[in-house]
């Protein structure tokens, strides 16, 4: 090798074999050191941490809870699981009452995602869902398992105060609810993450959450790359949270630019989820369509429609109203917006009843159509906003407009194609 202007270097360098041997010895010393996977930090020797030294196919040591006190920020033999337990076949039991957080919608434990395009009411829906769970109230007509809730408002924290005030306008709730909000975004995707600090803070507050909501994933990555190791680290930490507290971790996330139904970022997230629900805003009235996209051991083709409304919570110093959105109701099925050419089943049934008797009011429509009165009122409001019907001039009943008649014709044509006898 020539250096210094081509002069022969007379130093006696190690042979390749000797150099490799020294490198292997150094690696072994680092591996045997506390923490494993140490890297020079350029200042004070070594930072002992896991995350950046391991590929997504080789999870960091100690990255899973094993019960008891566990330092998730360190790896190494001292933090590895102490024992592996084996359960005999006859001792493997299933308790049907310990399966669901929200029956047939969200599992009791694991990691789930509520995701979709921006402006799709995801945070409003998760806030409403988590409060129903905290109180043990049914949500979307489904039984919930009452449990403590920890809600990490990592994005738009200030808006949640308004949402609480609006929610209390819509619901009568007790003065104390086992719901606890944390408004500082944790770092769960960076190399020096906050998992252990977060766990300790929850335990210090003497909370035993059955649900931990992270809103949003993007704000909790701590600068990690969501398309690579940052997402892998986040999934590992979210799973560790779920295992440690034996709870469900629900994250709010967005979709990519090229596909509005695919979770943004690395496929590590998709693979690490036990359930995912896509949420997108409907055109027209304040509503969103929820689609179950992934659900282990259950039907993943479920759809729900959430209806929201604007409520006034107070007035400011100028006397102007202060408003926010609240979830008004959640109904099974697609609940197509009334602005679409083909009506949903409920819209179709009520439109058909109005055509038969334009003077029929909401109470009579409820009886004739065998539909709950509140649901009839909501449907009528949507049909009026969609310009499919209008109120009768005499003040009683409704008139179906041209758009409503065209909508019914489209439904009739589709029904004939299906070979059904009844036109609607």
Secondary structure per residue as TSV (DSSP state, phi and psi in degrees):
chain	resnum	aa	ss	phi	psi
A	1	X	-	360.0	136.2
A	2	X	E	-105.5	133.6
A	3	X	E	-136.7	170.2
A	4	X	T	52.4	60.9
A	5	X	T	72.8	24.2
A	6	X	T	96.8	-0.9
A	7	X	E	-68.2	144.6
A	8	X	E	-69.5	129.4
A	9	X	-	-81.3	115.0
A	10	X	-	-86.6	1.2
A	11	X	-	-63.5	155.2
A	12	X	-	-103.6	83.2
A	13	X	-	-68.6	158.4
A	14	X	-	-65.5	149.5
A	15	X	-	-69.9	164.5
A	16	X	H	-59.2	-38.9
A	17	X	H	-66.2	-41.1
A	18	X	H	-67.3	-39.9
A	19	X	H	-63.3	-41.1
A	20	X	H	-64.5	-38.5
A	21	X	H	-64.1	-42.4
A	22	X	H	-64.6	-40.4
A	23	X	H	-63.7	-41.1
A	24	X	H	-64.3	-38.1
A	25	X	H	-64.5	-40.6
A	26	X	H	-64.7	-43.6
A	27	X	H	-60.8	-40.8
A	28	X	H	-64.8	-39.8
A	29	X	H	-63.3	-41.8
A	30	X	H	-65.5	-38.7
A	31	X	H	-67.1	-36.1
A	32	X	H	-78.5	-14.0
A	33	X	S	-72.5	155.8
A	34	X	T	-58.4	129.9
A	35	X	T	104.4	-28.1
A	36	X	S	52.9	148.8
A	37	X	S	68.8	33.2
A	38	X	-	-70.7	148.3
A	39	X	E	-133.4	144.7
A	40	X	E	-61.1	139.0
A	41	X	-	-104.2	2.2
A	42	X	S	79.7	-1.0
A	43	X	S	-126.9	-68.9
A	44	X	S	-121.3	57.2
A	45	X	S	85.3	-108.1
A	46	X	E	-132.5	142.1
A	47	X	E	-95.0	124.8
A	48	X	-	-97.7	107.4
A	49	X	-	-152.4	157.9
A	50	X	-	-115.4	158.5
A	51	X	S	134.0	-66.8
A	52	X	T	-78.1	-15.3
A	53	X	T	-92.7	1.2
A	54	X	S	-128.4	145.2
A	55	X	-	-80.6	167.8
A	56	X	T	-65.7	-21.0
A	57	X	T	-87.5	-9.5
A	58	X	S	-125.4	88.2
A	59	X	-	-62.1	147.7
A	60	X	-	-62.7	146.5
A	61	X	T	-65.5	144.8
A	62	X	T	73.5	13.9
A	63	X	-	-81.9	6.1
A	64	X	S	-126.6	141.1
A	65	X	-	-68.2	141.3
A	66	X	-	-123.3	14.9
A	67	X	S	92.7	146.9
A	68	X	S	74.8	-168.8
A	69	X	S	-66.7	129.2
A	70	X	-	-147.5	126.6
A	71	X	-	-92.5	103.6
A	72	X	T	-77.6	-10.4
A	73	X	T	-87.3	-2.5
A	74	X	-	-124.3	154.9
A	75	X	-	-111.2	-154.2
A	76	X	S	94.5	169.1
A	77	X	G	-64.1	-32.4
A	78	X	G	-68.5	-19.9
A	79	X	G	-111.0	7.2
A	80	X	S	-75.9	158.0
A	81	X	-	-53.7	138.4
A	82	X	S	-78.9	-29.2
A	83	X	-	-157.0	156.1
A	84	X	-	-111.4	128.9
A	85	X	-	-104.9	141.5
A	86	X	-	-118.7	130.8
A	87	X	-	-106.2	127.1
A	88	X	-	-65.9	150.2
A	89	X	G	-52.7	-44.9
A	90	X	G	-69.0	-15.6
A	91	X	G	-96.3	-2.9
A	92	X	-	-81.2	111.5
A	93	X	-	-122.2	158.7
A	94	X	-	-125.9	131.3
A	95	X	-	-111.9	109.8
A	96	X	G	-63.5	-18.2
A	97	X	G	-86.9	-2.1
A	98	X	G	-118.2	35.3
A	99	X	S	-108.1	-34.3
A	100	X	E	-117.8	140.7
A	101	X	E	-86.2	-50.7
A	102	X	E	-121.9	118.2
A	103	X	T	-54.1	128.0
A	104	X	T	61.2	18.0
A	105	X	T	-133.4	-46.2
A	106	X	E	-134.5	133.8
A	107	X	E	-72.8	165.0
A	108	X	S	-72.4	-34.7
A	109	X	S	-135.0	163.8
A	110	X	E	118.8	-156.5
A	111	X	E	-129.0	130.2
A	112	X	E	-131.0	160.7
A	113	X	E	-131.7	137.1
A	114	X	E	-110.5	113.9
A	115	X	E	-139.9	163.5
A	116	X	-	163.3	-176.2
A	117	X	S	-65.4	160.6
A	118	X	T	-61.8	146.6
A	119	X	T	76.9	18.8
A	120	X	S	-96.6	12.5
A	121	X	-	70.0	22.4
A	122	X	H	-59.0	-48.0
A	123	X	H	-66.5	-37.8
A	124	X	H	-61.1	-42.6
A	125	X	H	-70.4	-42.0
A	126	X	H	-67.3	-37.8
A	127	X	H	-60.7	-45.5
A	128	X	H	-65.1	-44.9
A	129	X	H	-60.7	-45.9
A	130	X	H	-65.6	-34.3
A	131	X	H	-70.7	-37.2
A	132	X	H	-63.6	-40.4
A	133	X	H	-65.6	-43.0
A	134	X	H	-59.5	-32.0
A	135	X	H	-95.7	-7.4
A	136	X	T	73.5	21.9
A	137	X	-	-85.1	147.9
A	138	X	-	-61.5	148.0
A	139	X	B	-130.5	129.4
A	140	X	T	56.9	33.2
A	141	X	T	73.5	16.1
A	142	X	B	-119.7	143.8
A	143	X	-	-65.6	141.7
A	144	X	B	-117.6	157.7
A	145	X	-	-99.1	116.3
A	146	X	-	-64.8	133.8
A	147	X	-	-162.5	162.8
A	148	X	E	-68.3	147.2
A	149	X	E	-123.7	134.4
A	150	X	E	-112.9	121.6
A	151	X	E	-115.0	114.5
A	152	X	E	-94.2	102.2
A	153	X	E	-88.5	80.4
A	154	X	-	-81.2	-10.9
A	155	X	S	-138.4	130.8
A	156	X	S	63.3	40.3
A	157	X	T	-59.0	-36.6
A	158	X	T	-60.6	-32.4
A	159	X	H	-69.0	-20.4
A	160	X	H	-70.2	-25.7
A	161	X	H	-65.1	-40.4
A	162	X	H	-66.2	-39.3
A	163	X	H	-65.2	-36.5
A	164	X	H	-63.1	-45.0
A	165	X	H	-61.8	-40.5
A	166	X	H	-67.6	-39.3
A	167	X	H	-62.8	-39.1
A	168	X	H	-70.9	-22.6
A	169	X	H	-70.1	-32.2
A	170	X	H	-87.1	-29.5
A	171	X	-	-126.8	146.2
A	172	X	-	-93.4	109.0
A	173	X	-	-120.2	155.0
A	174	X	-	-64.7	163.3
A	175	X	S	-65.5	-31.0
A	176	X	-	-115.2	127.0
A	177	X	-	-125.5	133.3
A	178	X	S	-73.3	60.7
A	179	X	E	-128.7	125.7
A	180	X	E	-130.0	126.6
A	181	X	E	-105.7	140.8
A	182	X	E	-124.8	125.4
A	183	X	-	-108.8	18.2
A	184	X	S	-111.9	128.4
A	185	X	-	-72.5	121.6
A	186	X	-	-80.5	154.7
A	187	X	-	-92.6	106.0
A	188	X	-	-116.7	5.3
A	189	X	S	-123.3	-10.6
A	190	X	S	-86.7	172.6
A	191	X	S	-65.0	-51.5
A	192	X	S	-91.4	80.9
A	193	X	-	-88.7	173.7
A	194	X	-	-105.7	18.9
A	195	X	H	-57.1	-51.6
A	196	X	H	-63.8	-40.0
A	197	X	H	-63.8	-41.0
A	198	X	H	-64.3	-45.4
A	199	X	H	-60.1	-46.2
A	200	X	H	-64.4	-36.1
A	201	X	H	-67.8	-38.1
A	202	X	H	-65.5	-44.1
A	203	X	H	-68.7	-35.6
A	204	X	H	-63.9	-34.7
A	205	X	T	-78.5	0.6
A	206	X	T	59.5	40.3
A	207	X	-	-99.1	146.5
A	208	X	-	-127.8	74.8
A	209	X	E	-70.9	138.9
A	210	X	E	-96.9	-13.5
A	211	X	E	-139.5	134.5
A	212	X	E	-124.2	116.1
A	213	X	E	-98.8	131.9
A	214	X	E	-117.9	108.2
A	215	X	E	-126.6	92.2
A	216	X	-	-124.8	168.6
A	217	X	S	-60.7	-44.2
A	218	X	G	-58.0	-38.2
A	219	X	G	-79.9	-7.2
A	220	X	G	-109.8	12.5
A	221	X	S	-83.0	-16.6
A	222	X	T	61.4	35.1
A	223	X	T	85.3	-1.3
A	224	X	-	-68.9	155.7
A	225	X	-	-82.2	113.9
A	226	X	T	-70.6	-12.4
A	227	X	T	-94.9	2.7
A	228	X	T	-149.5	-124.9
A	229	X	H	-65.2	-28.7
A	230	X	H	-62.4	-42.2
A	231	X	H	-69.1	-40.4
A	232	X	H	-59.8	-40.6
A	233	X	H	-66.2	-42.1
A	234	X	H	-61.6	-45.9
A	235	X	H	-61.2	-41.7
A	236	X	H	-61.6	-43.2
A	237	X	H	-71.0	-40.2
A	238	X	H	-62.9	-40.1
A	239	X	H	-64.8	-41.0
A	240	X	H	-63.1	-38.9
A	241	X	H	-60.8	-46.8
A	242	X	H	-62.3	-41.1
A	243	X	H	-70.1	-43.6
A	244	X	H	-62.0	-45.2
A	245	X	H	-96.4	0.5
A	246	X	T	51.5	53.3
A	247	X	-	-133.7	-179.5
A	248	X	E	-103.8	126.8
A	249	X	E	-99.1	120.7
A	250	X	E	-112.1	124.0
A	251	X	E	-111.4	144.5
A	252	X	E	-98.7	128.7
A	253	X	E	-142.2	171.1
A	254	X	-	-109.9	176.3
A	255	X	B	-107.1	164.4
A	256	X	-	-76.4	168.9
A	257	X	S	-72.7	-32.5
A	258	X	S	-89.4	-15.4
A	259	X	-	-145.3	107.8
A	260	X	T	-82.3	9.7
A	261	X	T	-122.8	9.0
A	262	X	S	-112.5	134.9
A	263	X	B	-58.0	134.9
A	264	X	S	-73.0	143.1
A	265	X	S	99.4	-166.7
A	266	X	-	-60.7	148.6
A	267	X	H	-69.7	-7.2
A	268	X	H	-54.7	-36.4
A	269	X	H	-67.8	-48.9
A	270	X	H	-58.2	-45.7
A	271	X	H	-66.6	-26.7
A	272	X	H	-89.6	-1.1
A	273	X	-	-91.1	145.0
A	274	X	S	-92.6	-22.6
A	275	X	E	-157.2	147.6
A	276	X	E	-143.0	139.9
A	277	X	E	-127.2	122.5
A	278	X	E	-87.1	135.6
A	279	X	E	-130.0	120.7
A	280	X	E	-136.9	141.2
A	281	X	E	-71.1	136.4
A	282	X	-	-83.4	156.4
A	283	X	S	-74.6	155.4
A	284	X	S	86.4	-129.9
A	285	X	S	-59.7	164.0
A	286	X	S	-69.0	96.7
A	287	X	E	-155.8	160.9
A	288	X	E	-140.0	145.4
A	289	X	E	-100.4	125.7
A	290	X	E	-105.5	126.5
A	291	X	E	-122.1	125.3
A	292	X	E	-77.1	114.0
A	293	X	E	-96.7	-32.3
A	294	X	E	-141.1	132.1
A	295	X	E	-157.3	105.9
A	296	X	T	-64.5	131.7
A	297	X	T	71.1	6.7
A	298	X	S	-139.8	172.6
A	299	X	-	-65.5	126.4
A	300	X	S	-105.7	19.1
A	301	X	-	-110.8	18.5
A	302	X	-	-72.7	149.3
A	303	X	E	-136.0	142.2
A	304	X	E	-133.4	151.8
A	305	X	E	-119.4	124.7
A	306	X	E	-102.5	132.6
A	307	X	E	-111.7	131.1
A	308	X	E	-115.0	161.4
A	309	X	E	-144.0	157.0
A	310	X	E	-88.7	129.4
A	311	X	E	-124.7	146.5
A	312	X	E	-90.7	125.8
A	313	X	E	-102.9	-22.6
A	314	X	E	-174.5	-173.0
A	315	X	E	-125.1	146.0
A	316	X	-	-83.6	-175.4
A	317	X	T	-65.9	-18.7
A	318	X	T	-89.6	-1.9
A	319	X	S	86.3	6.5
A	320	X	-	-84.9	145.3
A	321	X	E	-69.0	142.2
A	322	X	E	-107.9	122.0
A	323	X	E	-124.1	164.0
A	324	X	E	-154.2	168.3
A	325	X	E	-95.3	145.7
A	326	X	E	-133.5	153.8
A	327	X	E	-76.6	121.5
A	328	X	E	-90.2	-42.9
A	329	X	E	-162.0	159.5
A	330	X	E	-133.7	125.7
A	331	X	E	-122.4	148.8
A	332	X	E	-69.2	147.7
A	333	X	S	97.2	177.3
A	334	X	-	-74.3	-35.1
A	335	X	-	54.2	55.0
A	336	X	-	-50.8	139.2
A	337	X	-	-58.2	144.6
A	338	X	T	-68.8	-13.0
A	339	X	T	-76.8	-12.0
A	340	X	S	-77.4	159.1
A	341	X	S	-70.4	-28.7
A	342	X	S	-108.9	124.5
A	343	X	-	-78.3	158.3
A	344	X	-	-72.8	170.9
A	345	X	H	-58.0	-44.4
A	346	X	H	-66.7	-44.8
A	347	X	H	-59.4	-42.3
A	348	X	H	-63.2	-45.2
A	349	X	H	-62.6	-44.9
A	350	X	H	-71.5	-39.0
A	351	X	H	-59.5	-44.9
A	352	X	H	-62.4	-39.3
A	353	X	H	-66.9	-36.3
A	354	X	H	-69.7	-38.2
A	355	X	H	-60.0	-42.0
A	356	X	H	-66.6	-36.2
A	357	X	-	-148.8	89.2
A	358	X	T	-59.8	-21.0
A	359	X	T	-84.6	-1.1
A	360	X	-	-70.7	129.5
A	361	X	-	-89.5	180.0
A	362	X	H	-62.5	-39.5
A	363	X	H	-64.3	-44.0
A	364	X	H	-69.8	-35.9
A	365	X	H	-62.1	-39.8
A	366	X	H	-60.9	-41.0
A	367	X	H	-71.1	-46.2
A	368	X	H	-65.4	-40.7
A	369	X	H	-91.1	-5.8
A	370	X	T	56.1	46.4
A	371	X	-	-125.1	138.3
A	372	X	-	-50.2	139.6
A	373	X	H	-58.4	-44.2
A	374	X	H	-61.3	-39.9
A	375	X	H	-66.3	-37.1
A	376	X	H	-62.4	-45.8
A	377	X	H	-60.8	-42.3
A	378	X	H	-64.7	-40.4
A	379	X	H	-65.6	-42.0
A	380	X	H	-61.0	-43.2
A	381	X	H	-59.5	-44.2
A	382	X	H	-66.9	-38.2
A	383	X	H	-66.3	-36.8
A	384	X	H	-69.0	-44.8
A	385	X	H	-64.0	-31.3
A	386	X	T	-84.3	2.2
A	387	X	T	60.4	37.7
A	388	X	S	-97.2	-26.3
A	389	X	E	-139.8	167.9
A	390	X	E	-143.4	163.1
A	391	X	E	-68.6	145.3
A	392	X	-	-67.8	143.2
A	393	X	T	-60.9	-29.6
A	394	X	T	-78.8	-4.2
A	395	X	S	91.3	-7.5
A	396	X	S	-122.2	128.3
A	397	X	S	85.2	-170.0
A	398	X	E	-143.3	160.7
A	399	X	E	-118.6	131.8
A	400	X	E	-83.1	124.5
A	401	X	-	-84.0	174.5
A	402	X	H	-57.0	-41.6
A	403	X	H	-62.4	-35.2
A	404	X	H	-69.6	-39.7
A	405	X	H	-66.0	-40.5
A	406	X	H	-63.6	-37.6
A	407	X	H	-63.2	-41.5
A	408	X	H	-67.0	-37.1
A	409	X	H	-63.3	-41.4
A	410	X	H	-61.5	-41.4
A	411	X	H	-66.0	-38.5
A	412	X	H	-65.4	-41.7
A	413	X	H	-63.4	-41.5
A	414	X	H	-65.7	-37.6
A	415	X	H	-66.3	-40.6
A	416	X	H	-62.7	-37.3
A	417	X	H	-62.8	-33.6
A	418	X	T	-78.2	-8.7
A	419	X	T	81.9	17.9
A	420	X	-	-84.7	154.1
A	421	X	S	-77.9	-42.1
A	422	X	S	-82.6	139.0
A	423	X	-	-70.9	-26.1
A	424	X	-	-129.4	360.0
